[in-house]
Amino acid sequence: MIFVYVAAIATVVIGVTHSVLGERLIFPRLFRAENLPRLRGSVDFTRSILRWAWHLTSLAWFGFAYLLFLIAAGKTPGAIELSRIIAVVFGLTCIIAFATTRGRHVAWPLLALVALASWFGVR
């Protein structure tokens, strides 16, 4: 089950990195833009929606990490099925990240690692 622990740890790293880099690199540039739409009449509301939508992705990944840790610890019934679902979700995320950025986004290799380690980590 060591590969499933690897997948769980990589998932946490992906989530933390996504949130931190979003705050440090993406949001400062994005929020300086003068043409942000006014959702519900407020640019502040738009900023809030963008920030939380961004971080909800990380939160979903933390949920996956928790499931992976449970699977690795043998505490979740149906571990093979759950691990396969996680592998498929991360595999699709990897494919989309790679395809939409032509491989320039740094996350796709880590997403692939999680997908593969989840798929092959349980028997």
C-alpha positions as semicolon CSV with decimal commas, in nm:
position;residue;x (nm);y (nm);z (nm)
1;M;0,000;0,000;0,000
2;I;0,302;0,229;-0,008
3;F;0,195;0,364;-0,348
4;V;-0,139;0,472;-0,205
5;Y;0,041;0,667;0,069
6;V;0,254;0,824;-0,206
7;A;-0,064;0,922;-0,389
8;A;-0,216;1,070;-0,070
9;I;0,092;1,276;0,008
10;A;0,121;1,396;-0,353
11;T;-0,246;1,498;-0,340
12;V;-0,187;1,711;-0,032
13;V;0,117;1,869;-0,199
14;I;-0,088;1,946;-0,510
15;G;-0,366;2,107;-0,302
16;V;-0,134;2,319;-0,091
17;T;0,074;2,425;-0,391
18;H;-0,238;2,513;-0,590
19;S;-0,375;2,736;-0,316
20;V;-0,045;2,902;-0,225
21;L;0,056;2,972;-0,585
22;G;-0,294;3,097;-0,662
23;E;-0,267;3,349;-0,380
24;R;0,089;3,452;-0,461
25;L;0,097;3,447;-0,842
26;I;-0,253;3,439;-0,989
27;F;-0,481;3,650;-0,773
28;P;-0,258;3,959;-0,737
29;R;-0,235;3,993;-1,116
30;L;-0,595;3,900;-1,179
31;F;-0,738;4,131;-0,916
32;R;-0,542;4,431;-1,051
33;A;-0,732;4,401;-1,378
34;E;-0,964;4,692;-1,437
35;N;-1,217;4,495;-1,638
36;L;-1,328;4,231;-1,386
37;P;-1,701;4,171;-1,415
38;R;-1,927;4,299;-1,139
39;L;-2,113;3,994;-1,016
40;R;-2,410;4,106;-0,813
41;G;-2,291;4,461;-0,872
42;S;-1,959;4,421;-0,692
43;V;-1,603;4,357;-0,799
44;D;-1,533;4,243;-0,443
45;F;-1,799;3,974;-0,484
46;T;-1,639;3,866;-0,811
47;R;-1,300;3,844;-0,639
48;S;-1,452;3,639;-0,359
49;I;-1,615;3,395;-0,602
50;L;-1,292;3,354;-0,800
51;R;-1,087;3,296;-0,486
52;W;-1,324;3,042;-0,335
53;A;-1,377;2,856;-0,661
54;W;-1,001;2,829;-0,685
55;H;-0,960;2,699;-0,331
56;L;-1,255;2,459;-0,356
57;T;-1,050;2,268;-0,608
58;S;-0,777;2,228;-0,347
59;L;-1,036;2,129;-0,091
60;A;-1,166;1,855;-0,320
61;W;-0,810;1,728;-0,356
62;F;-0,771;1,722;0,023
63;G;-1,087;1,511;0,037
64;F;-0,933;1,272;-0,211
65;A;-0,615;1,264;-0,002
66;Y;-0,820;1,168;0,302
67;L;-0,985;0,885;0,110
68;L;-0,646;0,765;-0,006
69;F;-0,508;0,767;0,349
70;L;-0,809;0,563;0,463
71;I;-0,758;0,318;0,180
72;A;-0,387;0,285;0,260
73;A;-0,470;0,223;0,626
74;G;-0,719;-0,049;0,528
75;K;-1,009;0,130;0,699
76;T;-1,234;0,181;0,399
77;P;-1,451;-0,098;0,257
78;G;-1,436;-0,119;-0,118
79;A;-1,084;0,018;-0,133
80;I;-1,021;-0,107;-0,483
81;E;-1,332;0,061;-0,618
82;L;-1,265;0,387;-0,435
83;S;-0,903;0,389;-0,544
84;R;-1,003;0,329;-0,906
85;I;-1,253;0,616;-0,894
86;I;-0,986;0,846;-0,756
87;A;-0,744;0,729;-1,024
88;V;-0,995;0,803;-1,298
89;V;-1,078;1,150;-1,160
90;F;-0,711;1,245;-1,131
91;G;-0,633;1,084;-1,466
92;L;-0,899;1,294;-1,637
93;T;-0,778;1,602;-1,454
94;C;-0,425;1,526;-1,574
95;I;-0,538;1,484;-1,934
96;I;-0,737;1,807;-1,928
97;A;-0,451;2,001;-1,764
98;F;-0,203;1,865;-2,017
99;A;-0,429;1,915;-2,320
100;T;-0,548;2,265;-2,238
101;T;-0,198;2,395;-2,161
102;R;-0,009;2,184;-2,414
103;G;0,189;2,038;-2,127
104;R;0,308;2,374;-1,995
105;H;0,125;2,354;-1,661
106;V;0,348;2,203;-1,393
107;A;0,068;2,007;-1,224
108;W;0,000;1,742;-1,487
109;P;0,294;1,515;-1,389
110;L;0,183;1,517;-1,023
111;L;-0,176;1,451;-1,128
112;A;-0,049;1,159;-1,337
113;L;0,150;1,030;-1,038
114;V;-0,164;1,031;-0,821
115;A;-0,367;0,859;-1,094
116;L;-0,110;0,586;-1,152
117;A;-0,022;0,530;-0,787
118;S;-0,394;0,509;-0,700
119;W;-0,464;0,265;-0,981
120;F;-0,168;0,034;-0,918
121;G;-0,136;0,081;-0,542
122;V;-0,411;-0,166;-0,452
123;R;-0,469;-0,518;-0,572
